[in-house]
């Protein structure tokens, strides 16, 4: 039976991967076992060890299920940490070219872990907010330099200012942004 607080959260967050949709550890296991095994296999290159790591992660979750609000990122992070610990303990580094059957070892998942992706989105949002506080000329300088990847000379021609002035203005715009981001705690 689910607690009233879990039922209320379920009504607020319809996302299938949210903690509130999984009232039991069995539901979490059914939804996440296969993707966690695939993730662990990519990290370790060994199906047997991957199964052990995922099982350990679920055992850890089982002992603290009521305290874990978001099981999916928690499990991915736990599997990652257990895999790293296993690699350290066995002091084994598996290079892709060293495998007798390279097709069995998939490449690393290019996607960041869910909590890393959320932190990245928050950081991008903060940078965008700080960018909006700059004057139009500074925003245009930053756009030309970083979005269009123009050189200082190309920017000077497009904006009608000297190359030295481009560097000076760009430096101060970026410094202003850095101070503001530091003030908001984004750079810590």
Secondary structure, DSSP 8 states (H G I E B T S, - for coil): ---HHHHHHHHH---TTSGGG--SHHHHHHHHHHHHHHHHHHHHS-HHHHHHHHHHHHHHHHHTTTT-S-HHHHHHHHHHHHHHHHHHHHT----GGG-SSGGGS-----S--HHHHHHHHHHHHHHHHHHHTS-HHHHHHHIIIIIS---HHHHHHHHTS-HHHHHHHHHHHHHHHHHHHHHHTTT-
